[in-house]
């Protein structure tokens, strides 16, 4: 099997899938689960992003919290939502969280070290929750309208995070 060849995997779409997930069962079979409403291109773009993210080093790239706050204001205006307060907080299980009843978005500070489009996708994803509070098919359709390549960015983030976890386990 060549470097870019992947073991076979099964692609499924599921209602209630909060995001794209790449899993492996006990027998090593891989499943890529897409949320209903994801575009047809989402699987391929996610996997391409994963590969590039896994190879990414965050060294040397850093967006300031101030710049991200400005970007949030621009996107909020464009999307027709109230500009939320942006809070940075480490969370072991989430990269972002929308607290729409409080008017706040919580982002993991590690996102600031990722390429601009990946950071922007994380921000717009959370802003979309001010419009649609769940991960219904309508949410993914709207996110695709705002950012057609969101699946690549999600894949990049997940691939990068996987690489970071692997590095930490090897230490």
Secondary structure as UniProt FT lines:
FT   TURN            3..4
FT   STRAND          9..14
FT   TURN            15..16
FT   STRAND          21..24
FT   TURN            26..27
FT   STRAND          30..35
FT   TURN            36..37
FT   TURN            40..41
FT   HELIX           42..54
FT   TURN            59..60
FT   HELIX           65..79
FT   STRAND          85..88
FT   STRAND          96..99
FT   TURN            100..103
FT   STRAND          104..107
FT   HELIX           109..113
FT   HELIX           116..128
FT   TURN            129..131
FT   HELIX           137..146
FT   TURN            148..149
FT   HELIX           150..170
//
